[in-house]
């Protein structure tokens, strides 16, 4: 069992209200679209040598409707900073990611993070940049998965973890995930339903 956090987490609705107020104050879209690790698409940049272009997709791996609630509840149990992070805007919506890690503890105004220390949270509204939604399967399959610099976005929730929480009530340990995969393969091999 985890120890009590040194701050009082708000309800998700209260945190979302604060997030939307900040976005409004910065002149950014308050219609939100939440994405997760499997939705991020890093591609090699043609413009900058060794650089990367960030896009997103929800066509090939759409997040379930309750994914944000589950991620916020799960992250809320940790004593690490939660971050509402805006990637950019697409078709009038702010594309956002929920992050959580002590990595963000020292990030502040100079890094474009607005801190709410009493909540153990930060908000990163970013710039008024457009972000591309990737709808081409070949681009999605060629996305960069390894060999790029460490990024704030490496601390976001995965949809696989969301599925595990929905199925098992918690995120599985690596050995449990391996055993589950092996059992599924064995069932398919034997022609048994999953």
Rosetta silent file (secondary structure, phi, psi, omega in degrees, C-alpha in Angstrom):
SEQUENCE: XXXXXXXXXXXXXXXXXXXXXXXXXXXXXXXXXXXXXXXXXXXXXXXXXXXXXXXXXXXXXXXXXXXXXXXXXXXXXXXXXXXXXXXXXXXXXXXXXXXXXXXXXXXXXXXXXXXXXXXXXXXXXXXXXXXXXXXXXXXXXXXXXXXXXXXXXXXXXXXXXXXXXXXXXXXXXXXXXXXXXXXXXXXXXXXXXX
SCORE:     score description
SCORE:     0.000 S_00000001
   1 L     0.000  137.633 -178.097    0.000    0.000    0.000 S_00000001
   2 L   -79.636  152.851  178.991    1.327    3.448   -0.899 S_00000001
   3 L   -77.725  157.681 -179.429    1.925    6.107    1.725 S_00000001
   4 L   -62.453  143.931 -179.315   -0.312    9.191    1.821 S_00000001
   5 L   -75.589  152.167 -178.901    0.709   11.959   -0.560 S_00000001
   6 L   -80.233   11.091 -179.298    2.055   15.240    0.876 S_00000001
   7 L  -141.834  168.584 -179.411   -0.602   17.213   -1.042 S_00000001
   8 L  -106.791  110.943  179.704   -4.337   17.132   -1.624 S_00000001
   9 L   -70.992  140.259  174.380   -5.279   16.034   -5.114 S_00000001
  10 L   -80.473  167.866  169.540   -8.311   17.748   -6.632 S_00000001
  11 L   -69.479  156.369 -179.382  -11.131   15.887   -8.315 S_00000001
  12 H   -57.288  -40.906 -179.478  -10.585   15.488  -12.042 S_00000001
  13 H   -61.762  -39.372  178.568  -13.371   17.978  -12.799 S_00000001
  14 H   -67.029  -42.241  178.209  -11.711   20.625  -10.610 S_00000001
  15 H   -64.600  -40.647  178.236   -8.316   20.025  -12.242 S_00000001
  16 H   -65.127  -37.684  176.861   -9.903   20.207  -15.710 S_00000001
  17 H   -61.935  -44.499  178.229  -11.604   23.493  -14.806 S_00000001
  18 H   -63.486  -39.193  179.125   -8.250   24.967  -13.726 S_00000001
  19 H   -63.463  -46.414 -179.852   -6.653   23.644  -16.938 S_00000001
  20 H   -66.565  -35.820  176.477   -9.338   25.205  -19.131 S_00000001
  21 H   -62.570  -41.601  177.882   -9.054   28.534  -17.287 S_00000001
  22 H   -64.879  -44.305  179.285   -5.317   28.581  -17.993 S_00000001
  23 H   -62.294  -42.057  177.806   -5.867   27.704  -21.656 S_00000001
  24 H   -60.428  -45.776 -179.704   -8.501   30.448  -21.958 S_00000001
  25 H   -61.295  -29.167  179.400   -6.140   32.999  -20.377 S_00000001
  26 L   -92.566    0.713  179.795   -3.480   32.053  -22.962 S_00000001
  27 L    73.665   28.632 -178.473   -5.946   32.216  -25.881 S_00000001
  28 L  -106.613  157.255 -177.989   -5.742   28.472  -26.541 S_00000001
  29 L   -61.378  136.840  178.903   -8.548   26.042  -27.429 S_00000001
  30 L  -104.005   -0.187  172.165  -10.462   24.664  -24.441 S_00000001
  31 L   -81.608  115.168 -169.018  -12.080   21.802  -26.354 S_00000001
  32 E  -103.117  142.367  173.091   -9.805   18.956  -25.201 S_00000001
  33 E  -130.130  118.710 -175.498   -8.768   15.718  -26.857 S_00000001
  34 E   -96.678  134.475  178.155   -6.705   13.373  -24.677 S_00000001
  35 E  -125.480  165.456 -175.039   -4.135   10.998  -26.148 S_00000001
  36 L  -130.518  179.691 -172.584   -1.875    8.345  -24.639 S_00000001
  37 H   -51.571  -45.637 -177.543    1.514    6.770  -25.362 S_00000001
  38 H   -68.744  -13.107  179.661    0.259    4.561  -28.192 S_00000001
  39 H   -90.572  -14.864 -178.503   -1.285    7.623  -29.849 S_00000001
  40 E   -77.508  142.277 -178.205    1.974    9.593  -30.082 S_00000001
  41 E  -132.908   98.284  173.790    3.796    9.515  -33.402 S_00000001
  42 E   -87.164  127.473  177.378    7.434   10.608  -33.477 S_00000001
  43 E  -125.738  150.802  176.626    8.789   10.827  -37.031 S_00000001
  44 E   -65.668  134.947 -178.461   12.231   11.800  -38.254 S_00000001
  45 L   -81.915  134.518  175.565   12.226   15.441  -39.274 S_00000001
  46 L   -81.984  -22.162 -175.968   13.140   16.303  -42.840 S_00000001
  47 L   -80.590  -41.519 -175.538   13.790   19.918  -41.807 S_00000001
  48 L  -116.393  127.668  178.350   16.293   19.396  -38.975 S_00000001
  49 L   -60.504  121.595  179.197   19.175   16.929  -39.082 S_00000001
  50 L    76.586    3.493 -179.140   18.626   14.380  -36.297 S_00000001
  51 L   -90.015  174.580 -178.659   15.405   16.095  -35.233 S_00000001
  52 E  -132.090  150.693  176.641   11.934   14.700  -34.797 S_00000001
  53 E  -111.989  131.505 -179.165    8.435   15.759  -35.774 S_00000001
  54 E  -104.195  128.413  172.040    5.633   14.962  -33.320 S_00000001
  55 E  -131.134 -172.426  177.253    2.162   14.012  -34.470 S_00000001
  56 E  -148.336  164.347  175.045   -0.605   11.895  -33.019 S_00000001
  57 L  -145.884  147.283  171.507   -3.213    9.403  -34.135 S_00000001
  58 L  -131.308    2.840 -179.104   -6.432    8.055  -32.706 S_00000001
  59 L   -74.889  -42.036 -173.473   -7.588    6.210  -35.820 S_00000001
  60 L   -89.923  -30.250  178.774   -5.521    3.045  -35.343 S_00000001
  61 L  -137.976   79.857 -177.810   -5.504    2.863  -31.529 S_00000001
  62 L   -75.040  137.737  176.643   -8.403    4.941  -30.184 S_00000001
  63 L   -72.474  143.109  174.729   -8.421    5.614  -26.434 S_00000001
  64 L   -66.740  157.174 -176.285  -11.491    4.374  -24.539 S_00000001
  65 L   -59.618  -33.208 -176.998  -13.838    7.078  -23.250 S_00000001
  66 L   -93.251   10.855 -175.378  -12.905    6.459  -19.610 S_00000001
  67 H   -62.122  -42.254 -179.945   -9.127    6.425  -20.201 S_00000001
  68 H   -63.285  -43.753  178.767   -8.518    9.908  -18.774 S_00000001
  69 H   -59.625  -45.022 -178.789  -10.477    9.095  -15.596 S_00000001
  70 H   -65.005  -45.366 -179.860   -8.555    5.856  -15.104 S_00000001
  71 H   -63.171  -43.230 -179.460   -5.164    7.476  -15.744 S_00000001
  72 H   -64.163  -43.395  177.845   -5.918   10.395  -13.405 S_00000001
  73 H   -62.429  -44.288 -179.125   -7.066    8.044  -10.631 S_00000001
  74 H   -64.798  -48.972  179.036   -4.019    5.812  -11.087 S_00000001
  75 H   -64.692  -32.574 -178.761   -1.553    8.715  -11.173 S_00000001
  76 H   -64.125  -21.585  178.746   -3.370   10.345   -8.251 S_00000001
  77 L   -80.259  -14.637 -179.132   -2.364    7.443   -5.994 S_00000001
  78 L   -87.645  157.346  176.500    1.336    8.133   -6.586 S_00000001
  79 L   -95.137   31.373  179.377    3.321   10.734   -4.676 S_00000001
  80 L  -107.435  157.913 -179.802    4.674   12.070   -7.976 S_00000001
  81 L   -70.042  132.906  173.998    3.748   15.283   -9.786 S_00000001
  82 E   -96.295  139.749 -178.883    0.877   15.023  -12.292 S_00000001
  83 E  -128.721  128.177  167.517    1.125   17.204  -15.388 S_00000001
  84 E   -89.866  117.185 -170.087   -1.560   18.299  -17.837 S_00000001
  85 E  -122.909  121.389 -179.905    0.531   18.751  -20.999 S_00000001
  86 E   -95.890  124.534 -179.966   -0.745   20.352  -24.203 S_00000001
  87 E   -82.636  -34.588 -176.688    0.945   19.146  -27.409 S_00000001
  88 E   160.733 -162.914 -177.825   -0.709   21.638  -29.743 S_00000001
  89 E  -122.583  142.089  177.215   -3.951   22.244  -31.569 S_00000001
  90 E  -143.265  121.610 -179.905   -5.680   20.211  -34.249 S_00000001
  91 L    50.316   45.589  175.205   -9.022   21.161  -35.834 S_00000001
  92 L    77.744    8.792  178.844   -9.838   23.596  -33.019 S_00000001
  93 E  -118.792  142.408  172.490   -9.061   21.170  -30.186 S_00000001
  94 E   -80.345  124.692  179.022   -6.177   21.191  -27.745 S_00000001
  95 E   -91.189  119.117 -171.065   -4.400   17.836  -27.939 S_00000001
  96 E  -124.931  154.748  177.448   -3.380   16.902  -24.385 S_00000001
  97 E  -133.274  140.672  174.730   -1.480   14.195  -22.556 S_00000001
  98 E   -96.374  126.851 -178.029   -1.549   13.341  -18.849 S_00000001
  99 E  -121.275  160.480  177.391    1.937   12.774  -17.410 S_00000001
 100 E  -158.755  121.511  173.450    3.222   11.736  -14.000 S_00000001
 101 L   179.711  158.360  175.251    6.722   11.504  -12.558 S_00000001
 102 H   -69.574  -12.120  175.171    9.141   13.200  -10.168 S_00000001
 103 H   -51.166  -32.021 -174.888   10.985   14.263  -13.375 S_00000001
 104 H   -89.632   -2.215 -173.798    8.671   17.317  -13.399 S_00000001
 105 L   -60.891  -35.181 -177.598    9.316   18.368   -9.793 S_00000001
 106 L   -97.199    5.658 -179.562   11.943   20.981  -10.688 S_00000001
 107 L   -88.799  133.603 -176.772   10.201   22.296  -13.800 S_00000001
 108 L  -140.658 -150.088 -173.960    8.659   25.713  -13.442 S_00000001
 109 H   -57.307  -39.393  179.995    7.840   28.954  -15.184 S_00000001
 110 H   -62.175  -25.749  179.253   11.115   29.058  -17.151 S_00000001
 111 H   -98.142    9.219 -178.247   10.122   25.697  -18.694 S_00000001
 112 L    68.211   33.414  174.535    6.531   26.905  -19.395 S_00000001
 113 L  -108.647  130.412  174.794    5.099   24.876  -16.495 S_00000001
 114 E  -100.861  117.915 -173.593    2.484   26.453  -14.231 S_00000001
 115 E   -90.809  141.800  168.744    2.775   24.810  -10.822 S_00000001
 116 E  -126.573   80.772 -172.579   -0.036   24.023   -8.369 S_00000001
 117 L   -63.028  -31.424  179.433    2.075   22.687   -5.515 S_00000001
 118 L   -65.024  -23.714  177.803   -0.861   22.258   -3.132 S_00000001
 119 L   -97.018  -13.694 -172.356   -2.231   19.701   -5.635 S_00000001
 120 L    68.795   35.715 -176.182    1.120   18.189   -6.599 S_00000001
 121 E  -131.744  159.242  171.800    0.284   19.162  -10.177 S_00000001
 122 E  -138.098  158.770  177.460    1.628   21.292  -13.010 S_00000001
 123 E  -125.450  132.367  178.015    0.152   22.535  -16.260 S_00000001
 124 E  -120.828   93.023 -175.958    2.130   22.890  -19.501 S_00000001
 125 L   -74.597  -21.113  178.983   -0.017   24.844  -21.994 S_00000001
 126 L    67.477 -163.266 -177.590    2.686   25.040  -24.662 S_00000001
 127 L  -100.762  176.349 -179.848    2.469   27.296  -27.677 S_00000001
 128 L   -85.387   37.052 -177.856   -0.308   27.955  -30.172 S_00000001
 129 L   -79.404  152.124  172.601    1.270   25.449  -32.583 S_00000001
 130 E   -85.572  144.592  174.034   -0.649   23.093  -34.832 S_00000001
 131 L  -123.518  138.645 -174.843   -0.060   19.369  -34.403 S_00000001
 132 E   -86.496  135.011  171.001   -0.769   16.930  -37.206 S_00000001
 133 E   -89.497  123.659 -178.394   -3.106   13.996  -36.845 S_00000001
 134 L   -84.967  121.266  179.126   -1.571   11.019  -38.631 S_00000001
 135 L  -120.651    1.007  178.824   -4.171    9.085  -40.627 S_00000001
 136 L   -94.048  114.827 -176.325   -1.791    7.282  -42.998 S_00000001
 137 H   -58.349  -38.523 -178.441   -1.142    3.751  -41.703 S_00000001
 138 H   -64.475  -37.990  176.309    2.271    3.502  -43.389 S_00000001
 139 H   -65.510  -40.591  179.852    3.476    6.642  -41.580 S_00000001
 140 H   -63.047  -43.340 -179.296    2.148    5.252  -38.323 S_00000001
 141 H   -68.497  -27.427 -179.855    3.937    1.940  -38.813 S_00000001
 142 L   -90.150    5.388 -177.486    7.222    3.730  -39.655 S_00000001
 143 L   -58.648  156.280 -179.225    7.110    5.950  -36.548 S_00000001
 144 L   -82.952  122.214  179.009   10.249    6.180  -34.421 S_00000001
 145 L  -107.103  -25.922 -177.910   10.011    3.994  -31.349 S_00000001
 146 L  -136.835  164.430  173.551   13.663    3.944  -30.272 S_00000001
 147 L    79.477   26.347  174.354   16.769    6.032  -30.795 S_00000001
 148 L  -122.272  163.230 -179.484   15.400    9.453  -29.953 S_00000001
 149 L   -65.180  150.395  176.281   16.240   11.803  -27.101 S_00000001
 150 L   -59.793  142.685 -174.155   14.438   11.410  -23.790 S_00000001
 151 L  -140.263  155.426  175.820   11.320   13.610  -23.681 S_00000001
 152 H   -51.737  -35.881 -175.168    8.703   14.771  -21.171 S_00000001
 153 H   -68.508   -9.691  177.399    6.180   12.644  -23.069 S_00000001
 154 H   -70.970   -2.976 -179.483    7.986    9.469  -22.016 S_00000001
 155 H  -109.017   25.119  179.617    6.070    9.748  -18.723 S_00000001
 156 E   -93.655  163.386  179.895    2.559    9.358  -20.106 S_00000001
 157 L   -74.994  144.251  175.495    0.114    6.542  -19.429 S_00000001
 158 L   -95.366  152.119  174.894   -0.123    3.704  -21.925 S_00000001
 159 H   -68.209  -29.272  176.306   -3.388    2.351  -23.240 S_00000001
 160 H   -62.068  -40.734  177.439   -2.067   -1.126  -22.393 S_00000001
 161 H   -66.698  -37.793  176.548   -1.890   -0.050  -18.729 S_00000001
 162 H   -59.447  -45.869  178.728   -5.437    1.349  -18.984 S_00000001
 163 H   -61.236  -41.720  179.211   -6.621   -2.050  -20.269 S_00000001
 164 H   -64.327  -40.469  178.537   -4.822   -3.857  -17.435 S_00000001
 165 H   -64.394  -41.423  179.510   -6.397   -1.588  -14.830 S_00000001
 166 H   -66.383  -37.928 -176.695   -9.837   -2.174  -16.345 S_00000001
 167 H   -82.089  -45.828 -171.766   -9.305   -5.949  -16.506 S_00000001
 168 H  -110.237   -6.923 -178.408   -7.277   -6.659  -13.360 S_00000001
 169 L    82.294    3.635  179.716   -7.831   -3.573  -11.215 S_00000001
 170 L  -166.213  167.232  174.666   -4.135   -2.658  -11.397 S_00000001
 171 L   -79.298  132.560 -177.942   -1.175   -2.476  -13.745 S_00000001
 172 L   -73.332  153.682  172.187    0.405   -5.916  -14.118 S_00000001
 173 L   -76.065  156.217 -178.208    3.978   -6.729  -13.191 S_00000001
 174 H   -54.127  -41.431 -179.651    6.224   -7.664  -16.158 S_00000001
 175 H   -66.399  -34.284  177.662    6.180  -11.383  -15.280 S_00000001
 176 H   -67.916  -39.755  178.344    2.366  -11.315  -15.058 S_00000001
 177 H   -63.159  -42.022  178.402    2.152   -9.614  -18.452 S_00000001
 178 H   -63.767  -45.015 -179.818    4.457  -12.280  -19.926 S_00000001
 179 H   -63.539  -40.204  178.842    2.408  -15.098  -18.386 S_00000001
 180 H   -63.148  -41.856  178.095   -0.831  -13.576  -19.684 S_00000001
 181 H   -63.605  -42.979 -179.145    0.627  -13.322  -23.202 S_00000001
 182 H   -66.200  -39.533  177.695    1.828  -16.937  -23.097 S_00000001
 183 H   -64.119  -40.678  178.627   -1.571  -18.186  -21.881 S_00000001
 184 H   -63.067  -42.401  177.844   -3.307  -16.302  -24.680 S_00000001
 185 H   -64.841  -40.248  178.907   -0.977  -17.837  -27.277 S_00000001
 186 H   -64.198  -42.123  177.772   -1.517  -21.309  -25.818 S_00000001
 187 H   -61.530  -43.529  178.509   -5.301  -20.880  -25.955 S_00000001
 188 H   -63.259  -41.149  179.781   -5.115  -19.805  -29.606 S_00000001
 189 H   -62.438  -39.335 -179.085   -2.832  -22.753  -30.396 S_00000001
 190 H   -85.049   -3.262  178.546   -5.301  -25.164  -28.749 S_00000001
 191 L    75.515   22.416  179.432   -8.254  -23.473  -30.453 S_00000001
 192 L   -92.904  148.061  176.306   -9.828  -22.377  -27.177 S_00000001
 193 L   -68.890  149.663 -177.731  -11.692  -19.088  -26.797 S_00000001
 194 L   -69.988    0.000    0.000   -9.812  -16.350  -24.926 S_00000001
